[in-house]
Amino acid sequence: MNPRAFLFDLDGTLIDEFEAIHRRYVHTLARLGLQPPTAGQVRGAVGGGLANGLSHFVPAGRLDEALRVYRARWAETVLDGARLMPGALGLLAELRGRGAALAVITNKPGPASRALCAHLGISAFIPVVVGAEDTPWLKPRPELAAHVLGLIGAPASEAVLVGDSPYDVQAAHNGGLGAWCVPTGTHGEAELRAAGADRVFADLAAIGRHLSGMPLSHG
């Protein structure tokens, strides 16, 4: 059965913000007098929420301090450097036009996620955006996927989560959804397949080509 509901991760899936995220990590660790991470190190650390990402580089006793510094910097630069992934706008417009139910499910803070979606012009296609601080849960908790599915009125059996990391694969399978992945963010194709992704596409445009002409499920 082809899905009729699509839950999209944000960073690394719909948007490319890694340069800005890396700059914020460098700023934060410099303020703490710690060695700045490389872009590759940051790319490999993000995905499980900010505290989890920073914990790769900051001693546990200084994590709260790092969070305060990062969040202050983030508030100053929330829209800086973000751009849509190739194929994102076309895929969202096509799916919305065909009546699919769409949502963003992310571990980025919800208010920032909604601001980014509005800034990048995709809020009209994907009106439900749920992130950290909107609920008690983060991916890969099954309650988060269930909550988002409830908001868009779709059963897990007719939904897929489209993401770029093992966190997304776990979140999908914990919630009973299919896990479709693109190697455009934190992990490559081999890692995504090893994590149990049901499908790995080269990019978002490849998902659009796969779905082209196929009826979307309706019950």
N, C-alpha and C positions, 0 to 999 in steps of 0.2 A: 504494500500500500504506500502510495506517495504521501508525504506529509502535507498537512494544510496549515500547520503552525510552526513558526521558526523563531527560536530564541537565540539571539546573537550576543556573543561576547563583544566587548568594545575594543580595548587596546589590543593591537595585533591582529584583529579580525576585521572590524569595520573601520577603525581609524589607526593611523600611524602617528604615535606621539612619543616614540622611544627617545628621540633626540632631546626633547624637552624633559622627559622623565630622568634621563641620564644627567642632564644639567642640574636638576633638583637634587639628585643623590650626591653629586659632586659638591654642590653648595652645602648640603647638610653635613656631610662628613668633614668638609673643611672647617666648618664652624665648630665641630667637636674635636678638631685637631687630629683627625684620623685619616688614613690613607684613602684617597679617592678611588672609587671603583672604575674599571673600564666599562665601556659601553656593552661589551659582551657579557661581563659579569652581571650588570644590571638586567640585561635582557633575560638572562637565565634565572634571575631571582624573582622577577615580578610575576603576578598572576594569582597569588594566594592572599592578597590583601596587603596593605602598606606595612603593617607591623611585621608580618612574616617576611616581606621583602627586605626591610631594613635590618632585620635580625641576622641576615647573612653577613653584615658588615659592621654591626654595632654590638658591643658587649651588652648582655642582658640588663645590667645595672644602669645603662645609659639610654635604653630604648625609649623611655618616655621623653627624655630630652630631645632625642633625634626626631621623634614624632612631632614635637612642638615646632622645631626648626623647619622641618619639611613642610608641615601644614601652613606655616606662615609664608614660606616661599611659594607654595602652591597657590595660595590665595592671591598672590601678586601676579602670578603667571599662568593662571588656569587655562587660558585660551591660546597661549603662545605655542607656536610650532605644530599645532595639530592639523592633520589633513586626512581626507578620506583615502582609504585603500582603493587601488584601481578596481573598478567594477562594482564598488559598493553602491553608488547611487543608482546605477542601472538595475542591479539585482533587486534592491528594495522597491524601486518604482514598479518593476515588473510584478513582483510578488504581491504588492499592495493592490495593483490594478487587477490582479486575478483573484482577489478576495481572500488572500492568505492572512492569517492572524500573525502579527509581528510584535516582538518585544526585544528590548535589550536586557540582559542579565549580566551584571558585572560586579567585581569586587572593588571597583573605583567608587568613591563616594557618590551617592545618588545625585545631590545637587550639582556637582561638577559634571557628572555624566549628562544630565539633562541640558546644562548650559552648553556643553560641547556639541551635542546633537542639534540644538537650535542654531549654534554658530555655524555648523557645517551644513545646514540645510536639509537635515534628514528627519526632523521631528514630524513633519507632515506624513511621512511614510511609516514611521515607527513610533507611535504615540506613547507606548508604555515603556518606560525606562526605569529599571529598579537596580539600585546599587547599594553599597555599604552605607549604613546609617538609616536606610529606609526600613529595614527589618532587623530582627535579632540575629540573622543568619548570613553567612558568606558561602559561596561555592567552596566545596562541593556538597554542602548540606542538602539533603533531599527536600527539606521544608521550603527552601528558597525557590527551587524549581516549581514545586506545587503551588506556592503563592503566586508566582508569575503566571503560571497556566490558568489559575483561577481568575486573574485579572483580565486575561484575553479570552476566557471562555473556551478553552481547548483541552481535550484529554491528552495525557502523556502518550497514549498509543498512536496519536496522529501528529506527534510533534518531534522535531529534532532540535538539538542545541548545536549551533555552529560556533566553533571556537578554534583556538590555536595552541592549546596547552593540555597537558594531562589533567589539570584541575577541571577543565571543561569536559573532558571525557568522563571523569569521575562524577561530575555534577550531573551530566546527562544520564549516565547509567544508574546512579543512585536515585534519580527521579523517575526512572522508567522511560526516558526519551532515547531516541537515536542520537549518536554522537557523530557529527560530520565535522571534519577539521580542515583547516588550511595551514600550510607551513609558512605563513607570512609573518609570524610573530616570534614567540619565544622558543619554539621547538621545530625541528625538521620532520620530514615525512616519516623516517624510520622510527623516531622517538614517539610520534603520534600513533603509529601502527602498533608499536610495542605497548603503548598505554591502553590499547583496546579500542581505538577509534573504529567505528563501523565503516566509514568512508573517509578517504583523504583526497581532497581536490587540490589542484595546483594553486588555485586562487578563487576569488568570488565569482569572477566571470565564468570559470569552469562549472561552478554550481549552477549558474544561470543556463549554460548550454545543456547541462544534464537535465534540467527541469523543463526546458523549452518543448512545448507541444505536449507535455504530460499533464493529464488532469490532476488537480490537487484533491486530496481526500476530503470527503464531506460525510463523516459518519460511517 
